[in-house]
């Protein structure tokens, strides 16, 4: 998303907040509740070039969001409790669930202490190859490459392109171009391309997984706390819609079984990698149902409307993006009022908005 588009959306969110329009509209638009999506929680300041910084929020921001959510009248629930409330048609005050994708170690180091202090539940979705050290965090590896090169030559749709990477702005533009191209091609081809780039600068991309993702011992440490739900996020973090039916089923089923084996607890909840329309659709939603999981969460922006039909295997989420790191934006997003605008912007771009 361009900086101009981001500024426009921020301006809309601020206007709704300061005019109080979001509060007036909320009773009609906020629905039964919302599921919030996060990835990293870190106190570190971002670098000048760090496109994946949108995946990060600070512990202070997380705490402010918790206070904002409570102040807005939402009840913070576990996924199991939210599922029960939805299927029972419970009409008590609206709820919020906090969820984290990918199983980064900072979830344990920086997010967990916040939730523990407030005695609140949250969920972490694990791609099960990651704790083994075999995960491919290709989007972070791509960032590492672009950070140290002055130019990048890529062949996109049959045409060779040379992308300048001398300034932070040029690096960011190059990252976005390559990232979205990689998202459109075969998963194995995309990862092979990034690994070739990494070899060119002498960087082992697999070290990212060991350095950044929780081990099974650390995951078990979290799982031992009844406030924490451990959900599945496939084995390899592949876009399921690009796989055959048998491959997609195995990715879901085997990740669930591995989590249950490692934690000794049932795994009832699932998150689709990437989670947009390009990555998961009706076929994948049906697989989650068939495998008996209680919920499946996407990255499609939205609140949960019980009256409009609630598809438990295709639940929307609201991203707590680093681009919107302000509690007032969270308050407005929870109202549900601005979410149609995000849909219009996505349609205009011709591709999903960044899930972060």
C-alpha positions in Angstrom: 0.0 0.0 0.0 1.4 3.4 -0.9 2.1 6.0 1.8 -0.6 8.2 0.2 -3.2 5.5 0.6 -2.1 4.8 4.2 -2.4 8.6 5.0 -5.9 8.7 3.5 -7.0 5.7 5.6 -5.5 7.2 8.8 -7.2 10.5 8.1 -10.6 8.6 7.8 -10.0 6.7 11.0 -9.0 9.9 12.8 -12.1 11.8 11.5 -14.4 9.0 12.7 -12.8 9.1 16.1 -12.7 12.8 16.7 -16.2 13.4 15.4 -17.5 10.5 17.5 -19.2 9.1 14.4 -17.7 5.7 15.1 -19.4 5.5 18.5 -22.7 6.5 17.0 -22.5 3.9 14.2 -21.0 1.1 16.3 -24.3 -0.3 17.6 -25.2 -1.0 14.0 -21.8 -2.1 12.6 -19.7 -3.7 15.3 -21.5 -7.0 15.3 -21.0 -9.7 18.0 -17.3 -9.2 18.3 -13.9 -9.2 16.6 -10.7 -11.2 16.4 -7.6 -9.1 16.5 -4.5 -10.3 14.6 -0.9 -9.6 15.6 2.5 -11.1 14.8 5.5 -9.6 16.6 5.6 -7.7 19.9 8.9 -5.9 20.3 10.2 -2.7 22.1 12.8 -2.1 19.4 12.6 0.9 17.1 12.3 0.1 13.4 15.2 0.7 11.0 14.9 3.2 8.1 14.3 0.3 5.8 12.2 -2.4 7.4 9.1 -3.2 5.4 8.1 -6.0 7.7 8.0 -3.5 10.6 4.2 -3.4 9.9 4.2 -6.9 11.5 5.5 -5.3 14.8 3.8 -3.5 17.7 5.4 -2.6 21.0 4.4 -4.0 24.4 3.2 -0.5 25.4 0.9 -0.4 22.4 -0.4 -3.8 23.2 -1.2 -2.7 26.7 -2.9 0.4 25.4 -5.0 -1.7 23.1 -6.1 -3.9 25.9 -7.2 -0.8 27.9 -8.9 0.7 24.9 -10.8 -2.6 24.2 -12.0 -2.8 27.7 -12.9 0.9 27.9 -15.0 0.5 24.7 -17.1 -2.2 26.5 -15.7 -5.3 24.9 -15.1 -8.5 26.8 -11.8 -10.2 26.1 -12.4 -14.0 25.5 -10.5 -17.1 24.5 -11.3 -18.6 21.2 -13.1 -21.5 22.9 -15.3 -19.1 24.8 -15.9 -16.9 21.7 -16.9 -20.1 19.8 -19.3 -21.1 22.5 -20.9 -17.7 22.6 -21.4 -17.6 18.9 -22.9 -21.0 18.5 -25.2 -20.5 21.5 -26.4 -17.1 20.2 -25.3 -15.4 23.4 -26.2 -11.7 23.1 -24.1 -10.3 26.0 -21.7 -7.4 25.4 -19.4 -7.7 22.3 -16.1 -9.7 22.6 -12.6 -9.5 21.4 -10.0 -12.3 20.9 -6.3 -11.6 20.6 -4.4 -13.9 18.2 -0.8 -14.1 17.1 0.4 -15.8 13.9 3.7 -17.7 13.3 4.9 -18.4 16.8 7.6 -15.8 17.2 9.7 -15.9 20.4 8.8 -12.3 21.2 5.2 -13.6 21.8 6.6 -15.4 24.9 9.1 -12.7 25.8 7.1 -9.5 25.4 3.4 -10.3 24.7 2.9 -13.1 27.3 3.9 -10.9 30.3 1.3 -8.3 29.3 -1.5 -10.8 29.1 -0.4 -12.5 32.3 -0.3 -9.2 34.2 -3.9 -8.5 33.1 -5.0 -12.2 33.5 -6.3 -12.3 29.9 -6.4 -15.0 27.3 -4.8 -15.0 23.9 -3.9 -17.5 21.1 -0.8 -18.3 19.1 -0.9 -20.1 15.8 2.1 -22.3 15.0 3.4 -23.5 11.6 4.8 -26.8 12.9 8.0 -26.9 10.7 9.1 -23.6 12.4 9.8 -24.9 15.9 11.9 -27.7 14.3 14.1 -25.0 12.7 12.9 -25.8 9.2 10.7 -22.8 8.7 11.1 -20.6 5.7 10.6 -16.9 6.7 11.1 -15.8 3.1 9.6 -12.4 3.5 12.1 -11.6 6.2 14.9 -13.1 4.1 13.9 -10.9 1.2 14.2 -7.9 3.4 17.7 -8.9 4.5 18.8 -9.1 0.9 17.4 -5.8 -0.2 18.8 -4.1 2.9 22.4 -4.7 1.7 22.2 -4.5 -2.1 22.2 -1.4 -4.3 20.1 -3.0 -7.1 18.2 -6.2 -7.8 17.6 -7.8 -11.1 14.5 -9.9 -11.4 12.5 -11.5 -14.2 8.8 -10.9 -13.7 6.3 -12.2 -16.1 9.0 -12.9 -18.7 10.5 -9.4 -18.5 13.8 -8.6 -16.9 13.7 -5.7 -14.5 16.4 -3.9 -12.6 15.2 -2.4 -9.4 17.2 0.3 -7.7 17.9 -0.2 -4.0 20.1 2.7 -3.0 17.7 4.7 -0.7 15.2 3.5 1.9 12.4 4.6 -0.5 13.8 2.7 -3.4 14.4 -0.4 -1.3 10.8 -0.3 0.0 9.5 0.0 -3.6 11.7 -2.9 -4.7 10.5 -5.0 -1.8 6.9 -4.4 -2.6 7.4 -5.3 -6.2 9.2 -8.5 -5.5 7.0 -9.5 -2.6 3.8 -9.3 -4.5 5.3 -11.1 -7.5 6.5 -13.9 -5.2 3.0 -14.1 -3.7 1.5 -14.8 -7.1 3.8 -17.7 -8.2 4.3 -21.3 -7.0 5.3 -21.4 -3.4 8.4 -23.6 -4.0 9.6 -21.4 -6.9 9.2 -18.3 -4.7 11.2 -19.7 -1.9 13.9 -21.0 -4.2 14.2 -17.6 -5.7 14.7 -15.9 -2.3 17.2 -18.6 -1.2 19.2 -17.9 -4.4 19.3 -14.2 -3.5 20.4 -15.1 0.0 23.2 -17.2 -1.3 24.4 -14.2 -3.3 25.0 -12.2 -0.2 26.2 -15.2 1.9 23.2 -15.3 4.2 21.6 -18.6 5.5 17.9 -17.8 5.5 17.1 -20.7 7.8 18.9 -19.0 10.7 16.0 -16.6 10.9 13.7 -19.4 12.0 16.1 -20.5 14.8 16.7 -17.0 15.9 13.1 -15.7 15.9 10.7 -18.5 16.4 9.8 -20.4 19.6 11.1 -23.9 20.2 8.8 -26.7 21.1 9.9 -26.3 24.7 9.0 -22.6 24.7 5.6 -23.4 23.1 5.0 -26.0 25.8 5.8 -23.4 28.4 3.0 -21.2 26.9 0.6 -24.0 26.5 0.9 -24.9 30.2 -0.9 -21.6 31.0 -4.7 -22.1 30.6 -4.9 -18.5 29.4 -3.0 -19.5 26.2 -4.5 -21.3 23.2 -2.1 -23.0 20.8 -3.7 -23.2 17.3 -2.4 -24.7 14.0 -1.0 -22.7 11.1 -0.1 -25.6 8.7 3.3 -27.2 8.6 5.2 -25.0 6.1 3.2 -21.8 5.9 2.2 -22.4 2.3 -0.8 -20.7 0.7 -3.2 -23.6 0.8 -5.2 -22.5 -2.3 -2.1 -23.1 -4.4 -1.8 -26.8 -3.3 -3.7 -29.9 -4.4 -6.6 -30.9 -2.2 -4.6 -33.8 -0.7 -1.6 -31.5 0.0 -3.8 -28.8 1.6 -5.5 -31.4 3.8 -2.2 -32.8 4.9 -0.8 -29.4 5.8 -3.8 -28.7 8.1 -4.2 -32.2 9.5 -0.6 -32.9 10.2 0.0 -29.5 11.9 -2.9 -30.2 14.2 -1.7 -33.6 15.1 1.9 -32.4 15.7 0.7 -29.6 18.1 -1.4 -32.1 20.0 1.5 -34.5 20.3 3.9 -31.8 21.4 1.6 -30.0 23.9 -0.5 -33.0 25.1 -3.6 -30.8 24.6 -6.3 -30.8 21.9 -5.8 -28.4 19.0 -9.2 -26.9 18.0 -8.3 -23.7 16.2 -6.7 -22.9 12.8 -5.2 -19.9 11.0 -4.8 -19.8 7.2 -1.3 -18.7 6.1 -1.6 -15.3 4.4 -5.3 -15.7 4.8 -6.6 -13.6 2.0 -8.7 -14.5 -1.0 -5.7 -15.6 -3.0 -4.6 -18.0 -0.3 -7.7 -19.6 1.2 -11.3 -20.1 -0.1 -14.3 -22.3 0.1 -12.3 -25.5 -0.5 -10.0 -24.8 2.5 -12.8 -23.7 4.7 -14.5 -27.0 4.0 -11.4 -28.9 4.9 -11.2 -27.2 8.3 -14.8 -28.2 8.9 -14.2 -31.8 7.9 -11.2 -32.0 10.2 -13.4 -31.0 13.2 -11.7 -27.8 14.1 -13.9 -25.3 15.9 -12.6 -22.1 14.2 -10.6 -21.1 11.2 -9.4 -17.5 11.0 -8.5 -15.5 7.8 -6.9 -12.2 7.3 -10.0 -10.8 5.6 -10.8 -7.6 7.4 -14.1 -7.6 9.3 -16.0 -7.9 12.6 -18.2 -11.0 13.3 -21.8 -10.5 12.5 -23.9 -13.2 14.0 -27.2 -12.1 12.3 -25.5 -12.2 8.9 -24.4 -15.7 9.2 -21.2 -16.7 11.0 -18.9 -19.1 9.1 -16.8 -20.6 11.9 -14.2 -21.9 9.4 -13.8 -18.5 7.7 -13.8 -15.9 10.4 -12.5 -12.4 9.6 -9.9 -10.6 11.7 -8.8 -7.0 12.3 -5.0 -6.5 12.0 -3.3 -4.4 14.6 -0.9 -3.1 12.0 2.3 -1.2 12.8 1.0 1.2 10.2 -1.9 2.1 12.5 -0.1 2.0 15.8 -2.5 4.3 17.7 -5.2 3.1 20.1 -7.7 5.5 18.6 -7.5 3.6 15.3 -8.2 0.4 17.1 -11.3 1.9 18.7 -12.6 3.0 15.3 -11.8 -0.3 13.6 -13.6 -2.3 16.3 -16.7 -0.2 15.6 -16.8 -1.9 12.1 -17.6 1.5 10.5 -14.5 2.0 8.3 -14.0 -1.6 7.2 -16.0 -1.2 3.9 -13.6 1.5 3.0 -10.6 -0.9 3.3 -12.5 -3.2 0.9 -12.9 -0.5 -1.6 -9.2 0.4 -1.4 -8.3 -3.3 -1.9 -10.5 -3.5 -4.9 -8.9 -0.4 -6.4 -5.4 -1.8 -5.8 -6.4 -5.1 -7.5 -4.8 -7.2 -4.8 -5.2 -7.8 -1.1 -4.1 -5.1 1.3 -1.1 -6.2 3.4 -2.5 -8.4 6.2 -0.4 -6.5 8.6 
